[in-house]
Amino acid sequence: MEVFIIIALILAGVLLFIVEVFLIPGISIAGIASAICLLYANYYAFDTLGPIAGFITLIASVLSCIAIIIWFMHSKTMDKLSLKKTLDYKIDPLKGTHIRIGDKGIAITRLALIGNANFNGHIIEVRSADGLIDENTPIYVERMVEGTVIVRKFNL
């Protein structure tokens, strides 16, 4: 009868471990119940059947959990859960603004290296090449690098 109880606890623990690994990933009730069943099966085997049966039960429990983990790694479950698509587009912050090198505008905010400026009625984020530029200062587009507009003070 004791052997039947131990086998039933190990099977319940392994079944709950499968549920934990495949259906409900993370630490959940199934994982906790699986750990309790497997630990109690090992305790019960050591307590009632002796150390030899206890070590056999311990080895069986560990090997069954390792086998389930290996089965999980070789199954297609990870492929179904993994992301296979890559994002290959870039957002163009200057789309529709028609800003070119040499265009003149006004700094709307203080450009402490980065701020906002008005070019041809479009308010965009710009980067200062001169350092600090006060607001309402005339500026011009010096260059554009990967969607970043770099400006300098426009001296009249």
N, CA and C atoms as an extended XYZ file, in Angstrom:
468
Properties=species:S:1:pos:R:3:atomname:S:1:resname:S:1:resid:I:1 pbc="F F F"
N         0.819       -1.194        0.000 N   MET     1
C         0.000        0.000        0.000 CA  MET     1
C         0.863        1.258        0.000 C   MET     1
N         1.987        1.228        0.752 N   GLU     2
C         2.859        2.396        0.802 CA  GLU     2
C         3.474        2.694       -0.561 C   GLU     2
N         3.832        1.627       -1.278 N   VAL     3
C         4.420        1.805       -2.607 CA  VAL     3
C         3.402        2.450       -3.541 C   VAL     3
N         2.145        2.052       -3.451 N   PHE     4
C         1.091        2.633       -4.280 CA  PHE     4
C         0.922        4.124       -3.981 C   PHE     4
N         0.965        4.499       -2.714 N   ILE     5
C         0.845        5.913       -2.325 CA  ILE     5
C         2.020        6.722       -2.885 C   ILE     5
N         3.218        6.147       -2.782 N   ILE     6
C         4.402        6.844       -3.289 CA  ILE     6
C         4.323        7.013       -4.807 C   ILE     6
N         3.928        5.957       -5.515 N   ILE     7
C         3.793        6.031       -6.972 CA  ILE     7
C         2.718        7.048       -7.359 C   ILE     7
N         1.592        7.045       -6.633 N   ALA     8
C         0.527        8.004       -6.930 CA  ALA     8
C         0.991        9.439       -6.693 C   ALA     8
N         1.752        9.664       -5.619 N   LEU     9
C         2.256       11.019       -5.349 CA  LEU     9
C         3.263       11.459       -6.410 C   LEU     9
N         4.133       10.548       -6.838 N   ILE    10
C         5.106       10.900       -7.874 CA  ILE    10
C         4.394       11.196       -9.199 C   ILE    10
N         3.424       10.356       -9.557 N   LEU    11
C         2.675       10.606      -10.794 CA  LEU    11
C         1.906       11.923      -10.729 C   LEU    11
N         1.303       12.209       -9.581 N   ALA    12
C         0.594       13.489       -9.430 CA  ALA    12
C         1.577       14.656       -9.518 C   ALA    12
N         2.735       14.503       -8.879 N   GLY    13
C         3.747       15.562       -8.934 CA  GLY    13
C         4.268       15.778      -10.341 C   GLY    13
N         4.504       14.697      -11.068 N   VAL    14
C         4.994       14.814      -12.445 CA  VAL    14
C         3.920       15.409      -13.345 C   VAL    14
N         2.687       14.984      -13.180 N   LEU    15
C         1.588       15.540      -13.970 CA  LEU    15
C         1.436       17.040      -13.712 C   LEU    15
N         1.494       17.443      -12.463 N   LEU    16
C         1.408       18.874      -12.143 CA  LEU    16
C         2.632       19.633      -12.650 C   LEU    16
N         3.782       18.975      -12.661 N   PHE    17
C         4.988       19.604      -13.212 CA  PHE    17
C         4.837       19.820      -14.713 C   PHE    17
N         4.242       18.859      -15.418 N   ILE    18
C         3.970       19.021      -16.853 CA  ILE    18
C         3.024       20.188      -17.084 C   ILE    18
N         1.977       20.278      -16.257 N   VAL    19
C         1.045       21.403      -16.369 CA  VAL    19
C         1.773       22.718      -16.132 C   VAL    19
N         2.663       22.727      -15.157 N   GLU    20
C         3.420       23.939      -14.841 CA  GLU    20
C         4.328       24.340      -15.990 C   GLU    20
N         5.010       23.384      -16.579 N   VAL    21
C         5.981       23.704      -17.627 CA  VAL    21
C         5.291       24.053      -18.942 C   VAL    21
N         4.288       23.289      -19.350 N   PHE    22
C         3.693       23.467      -20.667 CA  PHE    22
C         2.503       24.417      -20.694 C   PHE    22
N         1.666       24.395      -19.699 N   LEU    23
C         0.424       25.159      -19.769 CA  LEU    23
C         0.453       26.470      -18.995 C   LEU    23
N         0.995       26.456      -17.803 N   ILE    24
C         0.964       27.641      -16.937 CA  ILE    24
C         2.403       27.979      -16.535 C   ILE    24
N         3.181       28.594      -17.431 N   PRO    25
C         4.565       28.888      -17.061 CA  PRO    25
C         4.651       29.918      -15.937 C   PRO    25
N         5.706       29.816      -15.169 N   GLY    26
C         5.878       30.694      -14.014 CA  GLY    26
C         5.595       29.913      -12.746 C   GLY    26
N         5.667       30.582      -11.635 N   ILE    27
C         5.371       29.917      -10.369 CA  ILE    27
C         3.878       30.061      -10.114 C   ILE    27
N         3.179       28.944      -10.136 N   SER    28
C         1.728       28.974       -9.937 CA  SER    28
C         1.339       27.857       -8.971 C   SER    28
N         0.059       27.684       -8.810 N   ILE    29
C        -0.464       26.660       -7.904 CA  ILE    29
C        -0.028       25.272       -8.363 C   ILE    29
N         0.012       25.051       -9.682 N   ALA    30
C         0.421       23.741      -10.190 CA  ALA    30
C         1.877       23.447       -9.829 C   ALA    30
N         2.747       24.431       -9.930 N   GLY    31
C         4.151       24.236       -9.578 CA  GLY    31
C         4.345       23.988       -8.100 C   GLY    31
N         3.628       24.732       -7.292 N   ILE    32
C         3.728       24.558       -5.844 CA  ILE    32
C         3.172       23.191       -5.438 C   ILE    32
N         2.030       22.804       -6.024 N   ALA    33
C         1.447       21.490       -5.718 CA  ALA    33
C         2.354       20.362       -6.201 C   ALA    33
N         3.011       20.559       -7.346 N   SER    34
C         3.949       19.559       -7.842 CA  SER    34
C         5.109       19.386       -6.878 C   SER    34
N         5.663       20.477       -6.411 N   ALA    35
C         6.770       20.404       -5.451 CA  ALA    35
C         6.337       19.723       -4.161 C   ALA    35
N         5.138       20.049       -3.683 N   ILE    36
C         4.637       19.433       -2.449 CA  ILE    36
C         4.455       17.919       -2.639 C   ILE    36
N         3.862       17.499       -3.763 N   CYS    37
C         3.653       16.063       -4.014 CA  CYS    37
C         4.982       15.313       -4.093 C   CYS    37
N         5.945       15.885       -4.838 N   LEU    38
C         7.226       15.198       -4.990 CA  LEU    38
C         8.003       15.163       -3.674 C   LEU    38
N         7.984       16.257       -2.937 N   LEU    39
C         8.686       16.272       -1.654 CA  LEU    39
C         8.040       15.319       -0.644 C   LEU    39
N         6.710       15.308       -0.625 N   TYR    40
C         6.043       14.406        0.319 CA  TYR    40
C         6.244       12.945       -0.082 C   TYR    40
N         6.282       12.655       -1.389 N   ALA    41
C         6.542       11.277       -1.826 CA  ALA    41
C         7.917       10.831       -1.355 C   ALA    41
N         8.910       11.716       -1.458 N   ASN    42
C        10.260       11.374       -0.997 CA  ASN    42
C        10.306       11.223        0.521 C   ASN    42
N         9.669       12.125        1.223 N   TYR    43
C         9.616       12.027        2.693 CA  TYR    43
C         8.927       10.731        3.121 C   TYR    43
N         7.794       10.431        2.489 N   TYR    44
C         7.024        9.240        2.840 CA  TYR    44
C         7.835        7.972        2.562 C   TYR    44
N         8.591        7.956        1.444 N   ALA    45
C         9.410        6.785        1.118 CA  ALA    45
C        10.532        6.613        2.145 C   ALA    45
N        11.194        7.700        2.510 N   PHE    46
C        12.253        7.599        3.521 CA  PHE    46
C        11.682        7.176        4.876 C   PHE    46
N        10.522        7.719        5.216 N   ASP    47
C         9.941        7.477        6.533 CA  ASP    47
C         9.386        6.059        6.678 C   ASP    47
N         8.680        5.568        5.677 N   THR    48
C         8.001        4.274        5.825 CA  THR    48
C         8.785        3.094        5.264 C   THR    48
N         9.519        3.292        4.161 N   LEU    49
C        10.181        2.161        3.509 CA  LEU    49
C        11.683        2.108        3.742 C   LEU    49
N        12.250        3.144        4.317 N   GLY    50
C        13.685        3.116        4.623 CA  GLY    50
C        14.512        3.934        3.635 C   GLY    50
N        15.819        3.988        3.924 N   PRO    51
C        16.686        4.845        3.107 CA  PRO    51
C        16.892        4.355        1.676 C   PRO    51
N        16.919        3.064        1.449 N   ILE    52
C        17.140        2.556        0.080 CA  ILE    52
C        15.954        2.935       -0.809 C   ILE    52
N        14.754        2.688       -0.339 N   ALA    53
C        13.563        3.053       -1.108 CA  ALA    53
C        13.450        4.567       -1.223 C   ALA    53
N        13.883        5.275       -0.200 N   GLY    54
C        13.857        6.736       -0.252 CA  GLY    54
C        14.774        7.283       -1.334 C   GLY    54
N        15.994        6.713       -1.425 N   PHE    55
C        16.914        7.169       -2.467 CA  PHE    55
C        16.425        6.776       -3.856 C   PHE    55
N        15.807        5.630       -3.983 N   ILE    56
C        15.235        5.225       -5.273 CA  ILE    56
C        14.121        6.186       -5.664 C   ILE    56
N        13.285        6.549       -4.704 N   THR    57
C        12.212        7.507       -4.969 CA  THR    57
C        12.785        8.874       -5.337 C   THR    57
N        13.813        9.289       -4.640 N   LEU    58
C        14.446       10.578       -4.930 CA  LEU    58
C        15.035       10.597       -6.333 C   LEU    58
N        15.729        9.543       -6.714 N   ILE    59
C        16.308        9.455       -8.053 CA  ILE    59
C        15.210        9.435       -9.121 C   ILE    59
N        14.132        8.681       -8.856 N   ALA    60
C        13.024        8.622       -9.811 CA  ALA    60
C        12.376       10.000       -9.976 C   ALA    60
N        12.220       10.730       -8.881 N   SER    61
C        11.613       12.064       -8.949 CA  SER    61
C        12.491       13.031       -9.734 C   SER    61
N        13.764       13.021       -9.441 N   VAL    62
C        14.685       13.942      -10.117 CA  VAL    62
C        14.784       13.604      -11.601 C   VAL    62
N        14.933       12.328      -11.916 N   LEU    63
C        15.038       11.939      -13.324 CA  LEU    63
C        13.772       12.241      -14.112 C   LEU    63
N        12.614       12.058      -13.484 N   SER    64
C        11.366       12.365      -14.197 CA  SER    64
C        11.246       13.864      -14.470 C   SER    64
N        11.657       14.702      -13.521 N   CYS    65
C        11.611       16.152      -13.748 CA  CYS    65
C        12.620       16.576      -14.819 C   CYS    65
N        13.795       15.976      -14.796 N   ILE    66
C        14.798       16.283      -15.822 CA  ILE    66
C        14.308       15.834      -17.199 C   ILE    66
N        13.688       14.674      -17.261 N   ALA    67
C        13.157       14.173      -18.534 CA  ALA    67
C        12.078       15.097      -19.078 C   ALA    67
N        11.236       15.622      -18.202 N   ILE    68
C        10.190       16.543      -18.654 CA  ILE    68
C        10.802       17.847      -19.169 C   ILE    68
N        11.821       18.341      -18.494 N   ILE    69
C        12.477       19.570      -18.947 CA  ILE    69
C        13.151       19.345      -20.295 C   ILE    69
N        13.820       18.212      -20.471 N   ILE    70
C        14.451       17.902      -21.762 CA  ILE    70
C        13.393       17.760      -22.846 C   ILE    70
N        12.296       17.110      -22.526 N   TRP    71
C        11.193       16.964      -23.478 CA  TRP    71
C        10.648       18.329      -23.865 C   TRP    71
N        10.521       19.217      -22.902 N   PHE    72
C        10.030       20.571      -23.167 CA  PHE    72
C        10.986       21.322      -24.092 C   PHE    72
N        12.282       21.170      -23.851 N   MET    73
C        13.260       21.878      -24.685 CA  MET    73
C        13.279       21.351      -26.118 C   MET    73
N        13.044       20.057      -26.300 N   HIS    74
C        13.056       19.486      -27.638 CA  HIS    74
C        11.707       19.567      -28.343 C   HIS    74
N        10.674       19.917      -27.634 N   SER    75
C         9.359       20.007      -28.262 CA  SER    75
C         9.253       21.304      -29.042 C   SER    75
N         8.210       21.461      -29.774 N   LYS    76
C         7.991       22.659      -30.577 CA  LYS    76
C         7.316       23.778      -29.776 C   LYS    76
N         7.139       23.576      -28.492 N   THR    77
C         6.467       24.575      -27.659 CA  THR    77
C         7.240       25.885      -27.631 C   THR    77
N         8.557       25.795      -27.516 N   MET    78
C         9.365       27.016      -27.481 CA  MET    78
C         9.295       27.749      -28.817 C   MET    78
N         9.229       27.007      -29.919 N   ASP    79
C         9.119       27.648      -31.223 CA  ASP    79
C         7.788       28.370      -31.383 C   ASP    79
N         6.738       27.808      -30.819 N   LYS    80
C         5.432       28.448      -30.913 CA  LYS    80
C         5.351       29.704      -30.063 C   LYS    80
N         6.090       29.730      -28.952 N   LEU    81
C         6.053       30.875      -28.054 CA  LEU    81
C         7.024       31.978      -28.446 C   LEU    81
N         8.028       31.654      -29.262 N   SER    82
C         9.066       32.639      -29.565 CA  SER    82
C         8.640       33.568      -30.692 C   SER    82
N         9.211       34.761      -30.664 N   LEU    83
C         8.926       35.776      -31.667 CA  LEU    83
C         9.888       35.587      -32.828 C   LEU    83
N         9.353       35.451      -34.023 N   LYS    84
C        10.184       35.198      -35.182 CA  LYS    84
C        10.307       36.404      -36.109 C   LYS    84
N         9.467       37.395      -35.960 N   LYS    85
C         9.478       38.535      -36.857 CA  LYS    85
C        10.409       39.622      -36.335 C   LYS    85
N        11.008       40.329      -37.255 N   THR    86
C        11.855       41.454      -36.895 CA  THR    86
C        11.243       42.735      -37.447 C   THR    86
N        11.470       43.802      -36.750 N   LEU    87
C        10.987       45.103      -37.197 CA  LEU    87
C        12.107       45.766      -37.979 C   LEU    87
N        11.844       46.058      -39.240 N   ASP    88
C        12.899       46.605      -40.086 CA  ASP    88
C        12.556       47.997      -40.620 C   ASP    88
N        11.626       48.655      -40.006 N   TYR    89
C        11.299       50.009      -40.453 CA  TYR    89
C        11.731       51.004      -39.390 C   TYR    89
N        11.936       52.222      -39.835 N   LYS    90
C        12.344       53.289      -38.937 CA  LYS    90
C        11.343       54.425      -39.038 C   LYS    90
N        11.099       55.055      -37.927 N   ILE    91
C        10.198       56.201      -37.903 CA  ILE    91
C        10.973       57.418      -38.378 C   ILE    91
N        10.410       58.150      -39.320 N   ASP    92
C        11.046       59.354      -39.833 CA  ASP    92
C        10.356       60.561      -39.206 C   ASP    92
N        11.015       61.206      -38.238 N   PRO    93
C        10.378       62.352      -37.593 CA  PRO    93
C        10.273       63.566      -38.508 C   PRO    93
N        10.978       63.567      -39.611 N   LEU    94
C        10.962       64.719      -40.531 CA  LEU    94
C        10.034       64.500      -41.715 C   LEU    94
N         9.255       63.435      -41.699 N   LYS    95
C         8.367       63.132      -42.811 CA  LYS    95
C         7.342       64.243      -42.978 C   LYS    95
N         7.271       64.761      -44.172 N   GLY    96
C         6.292       65.800      -44.490 CA  GLY    96
C         6.723       67.207      -44.117 C   GLY    96
N         7.917       67.410      -43.607 N   THR    97
C         8.350       68.760      -43.201 CA  THR    97
C         9.132       69.463      -44.300 C   THR    97
N         9.747       68.733      -45.221 N   HIS    98
C        10.520       69.290      -46.335 CA  HIS    98
C        11.593       70.251      -45.859 C   HIS    98
N        12.329       69.857      -44.855 N   ILE    99
C        13.413       70.688      -44.331 CA  ILE    99
C        14.705       70.277      -45.017 C   ILE    99
N        15.482       71.293      -45.454 N   ARG   100
C        16.746       71.044      -46.134 CA  ARG   100
C        17.861       71.792      -45.424 C   ARG   100
N        19.087       71.426      -45.751 N   ILE   101
C        20.251       72.102      -45.191 CA  ILE   101
C        20.238       73.554      -45.654 C   ILE   101
N        20.448       74.464      -44.709 N   GLY   102
C        20.458       75.893      -45.003 CA  GLY   102
C        19.145       76.586      -44.677 C   GLY   102
N        18.074       75.846      -44.415 N   ASP   103
C        16.791       76.469      -44.056 CA  ASP   103
C        16.946       77.250      -42.759 C   ASP   103
N        16.242       78.365      -42.683 N   LYS   104
C        16.305       79.220      -41.500 CA  LYS   104
C        15.032       79.067      -40.694 C   LYS   104
N        15.203       79.178      -39.374 N   GLY   105
C        14.066       79.062      -38.480 CA  GLY   105
C        14.327       79.785      -37.188 C   GLY   105
N        13.445       79.566      -36.223 N   ILE   106
C        13.537       80.223      -34.912 CA  ILE   106
C        13.493       79.141      -33.838 C   ILE   106
N        14.364       79.277      -32.844 N   ALA   107
C        14.337       78.369      -31.702 CA  ALA   107
C        13.133       78.714      -30.839 C   ALA   107
N        12.255       77.772      -30.649 N   ILE   108
C        11.054       78.011      -29.830 CA  ILE   108
C        11.387       77.850      -28.360 C   ILE   108
N        12.184       76.850      -28.047 N   THR   109
C        12.618       76.634      -26.672 CA  THR   109
C        14.119       76.862      -26.606 C   THR   109
N        14.628       76.969      -25.410 N   ARG   110
C        16.065       77.106      -25.250 CA  ARG   110
C        16.707       75.782      -25.655 C   ARG   110
N        17.692       75.853      -26.527 N   LEU   111
C        18.369       74.652      -26.995 CA  LEU   111
C        19.580       74.399      -26.103 C   LEU   111
N        19.370       73.627      -25.072 N   ALA   112
C        20.469       73.195      -24.222 CA  ALA   112
C        20.927       71.868      -24.817 C   ALA   112
N        21.464       71.978      -25.985 N   LEU   113
C        21.823       70.904      -26.898 CA  LEU   113
C        20.601       70.358      -27.640 C   LEU   113
N        19.486       70.141      -26.980 N   ILE   114
C        18.287       69.647      -27.666 CA  ILE   114
C        17.106       70.515      -27.265 C   ILE   114
N        16.270       70.819      -28.233 N   GLY   115
C        15.074       71.611      -27.975 CA  GLY   115
C        14.199       71.624      -29.209 C   GLY   115
N        13.219       72.523      -29.230 N   ASN   116
C        12.285       72.614      -30.348 CA  ASN   116
C        12.529       73.888      -31.131 C   ASN   116
N        12.299       73.772      -32.445 N   ALA   117
C        12.461       74.931      -33.321 CA  ALA   117
C        11.361       74.924      -34.358 C   ALA   117
N        11.112       76.111      -34.934 N   ASN   118
C        10.079       76.280      -35.950 CA  ASN   118
C        10.766       76.518      -37.284 C   ASN   118
N        10.540       75.611      -38.232 N   PHE   119
C        11.051       75.744      -39.599 CA  PHE   119
C         9.875       75.646      -40.546 C   PHE   119
N         9.627       76.706      -41.301 N   ASN   120
C         8.568       76.715      -42.320 CA  ASN   120
C         7.213       76.310      -41.748 C   ASN   120
N         6.934       76.715      -40.511 N   GLY   121
C         5.656       76.390      -39.879 CA  GLY   121
C         5.599       75.016      -39.245 C   GLY   121
N         6.701       74.258      -39.271 N   HIS   122
C         6.756       72.934      -38.660 CA  HIS   122
C         7.616       73.005      -37.410 C   HIS   122
N         7.063       72.553      -36.298 N   ILE   123
C         7.803       72.530      -35.045 CA  ILE   123
C         8.437       71.150      -34.917 C   ILE   123
N         9.770       71.129      -34.856 N   ILE   124
C        10.487       69.862      -34.781 CA  ILE   124
C        11.527       69.926      -33.676 C   ILE   124
N        12.000       68.755      -33.283 N   GLU   125
C        13.061       68.672      -32.290 CA  GLU   125
C        14.396       68.786      -33.006 C   GLU   125
N        15.264       69.655      -32.493 N   VAL   126
C        16.570       69.887      -33.109 CA  VAL   126
C        17.665       69.750      -32.070 C   VAL   126
N        18.884       69.624      -32.580 N   ARG   127
C        20.060       69.527      -31.717 CA  ARG   127
C        20.996       70.677      -32.078 C   ARG   127
N        21.522       71.320      -31.065 N   SER   128
C        22.399       72.471      -31.279 CA  SER   128
C        23.835       72.018      -31.480 C   SER   128
N        24.484       72.603      -32.497 N   ALA   129
C        25.906       72.349      -32.722 CA  ALA   129
C        26.755       73.383      -31.998 C   ALA   129
N        26.139       74.495      -31.566 N   ASP   130
C        26.851       75.589      -30.905 CA  ASP   130
C        26.852       75.477      -29.388 C   ASP   130
N        26.109       74.584      -28.838 N   GLY   131
C        25.951       74.543      -27.389 CA  GLY   131
C        24.611       75.174      -27.032 C   GLY   131
N        24.613       76.052      -26.039 N   LEU   132
C        23.381       76.676      -25.558 CA  LEU   132
C        22.919       77.766      -26.527 C   LEU   132
N        21.655       77.672      -26.960 N   ILE   133
C        21.028       78.695      -27.799 CA  ILE   133
C        19.736       79.101      -27.104 C   ILE   133
N        19.561       80.408      -26.878 N   ASP   134
C        18.355       80.907      -26.202 CA  ASP   134
C        17.154       80.814      -27.121 C   ASP   134
N        15.965       80.869      -26.489 N   GLU   135
C        14.739       80.831      -27.285 CA  GLU   135
C        14.599       82.118      -28.080 C   GLU   135
N        13.812       82.036      -29.156 N   ASN   136
C        13.565       83.132      -30.097 CA  ASN   136
C        14.841       83.615      -30.782 C   ASN   136
N        15.838       82.753      -30.879 N   THR   137
C        17.080       83.064      -31.580 CA  THR   137
C        16.985       82.514      -33.001 C   THR   137
N        17.367       83.308      -34.002 N   PRO   138
C        17.374       82.784      -35.374 CA  PRO   138
C        18.432       81.692      -35.517 C   PRO   138
N        18.058       80.623      -36.176 N   ILE   139
C        18.952       79.484      -36.376 CA  ILE   139
C        18.841       79.014      -37.818 C   ILE   139
N        19.787       78.191      -38.235 N   TYR   140
C        19.714       77.576      -39.558 CA  TYR   140
C        20.152       76.112      -39.444 C   TYR   140
N        19.708       75.325      -40.418 N   VAL   141
C        20.024       73.903      -40.438 CA  VAL   141
C        21.428       73.736      -40.998 C   VAL   141
N        22.314       73.205      -40.176 N   GLU   142
C        23.686       72.962      -40.620 CA  GLU   142
C        23.803       71.617      -41.324 C   GLU   142
N        23.237       70.583      -40.724 N   ARG   143
C        23.252       69.248      -41.326 CA  ARG   143
C        22.142       68.404      -40.709 C   ARG   143
N        21.862       67.276      -41.364 N   MET   144
C        20.869       66.326      -40.862 CA  MET   144
C        21.518       64.943      -40.854 C   MET   144
N        21.467       64.300      -39.682 N   VAL   145
C        22.085       62.992      -39.517 CA  VAL   145
C        21.036       62.023      -38.992 C   VAL   145
N        20.647       61.048      -39.819 N   GLU   146
C        19.708       59.983      -39.441 CA  GLU   146
C        18.452       60.527      -38.759 C   GLU   146
N        17.833       61.499      -39.341 N   GLY   147
C        16.592       62.047      -38.804 CA  GLY   147
C        16.771       63.086      -37.719 C   GLY   147
N        17.998       63.408      -37.354 N   THR   148
C        18.263       64.443      -36.355 CA  THR   148
C        18.719       65.701      -37.075 C   THR   148
N        18.068       66.808      -36.790 N   VAL   149
C        18.414       68.085      -37.402 CA  VAL   149
C        19.388       68.804      -36.471 C   VAL   149
N        20.543       69.155      -37.003 N   ILE   150
C        21.567       69.853      -36.221 CA  ILE   150
C        21.617       71.287      -36.712 C   ILE   150
N        21.494       72.230      -35.773 N   VAL   151
C        21.372       73.649      -36.117 CA  VAL   151
C        22.490       74.467      -35.484 C   VAL   151
N        22.671       75.671      -36.038 N   ARG   152
C        23.593       76.661      -35.493 CA  ARG   152
C        22.880       78.009      -35.443 C   ARG   152
N        23.440       78.937      -34.657 N   LYS   153
C        22.899       80.299      -34.608 CA  LYS   153
C        23.089       80.940      -35.971 C   LYS   153
N        22.071       81.706      -36.355 N   PHE   154
C        22.147       82.441      -37.609 CA  PHE   154
C        22.533       83.871      -37.287 C   PHE   154
N        23.744       84.246      -37.699 N   ASN   155
C        24.226       85.596      -37.451 CA  ASN   155
C        23.859       86.476      -38.640 C   ASN   155
N        23.146       87.548      -38.367 N   LEU   156
C        22.691       88.433      -39.437 CA  LEU   156
C        23.773       89.247      -40.008 C   LEU   156
